[in-house]
Amino acid sequence: MITEFDVNDHDLPSSVAERDRRIAQIYSDFLSVLVAEPGVEGVVQWGMSDRYTWLNQLAPRRDQTPQRPLPFDQALQPKPAFAAICGVLINSTSPPRTSK
């Protein structure tokens, strides 16, 4: 089981577009490995929106810009991370798993 599936952008550039691009790539790369691994039974995304991320309070960026670790922004609009997650799941060749 994979939990806490968000991306800490603490050390990424301050450019929102660049951070969003790199975060989406991290989601895509990591999730691609997970869907191919038979031992992984689930992935939990505790938060979906940057509006409520714990990272801004407990791990703020040095440049004081808000972290953008989740698939939806503070206005609940989808970001490139959402498209990356959907793309991996839609294009996965792994068969769906059923509950035991």
Secondary structure, 3 states (H helix, E strand, C coil): CECCCCCCCCCCCCCHHHHHHHHHHHHHHHHHHHHHCCCCCCECCCCCEHHHCCHHHHCCCCCCCCCCCCCECCCCCECHHHHHHHHHHHHCCCCCCCCC
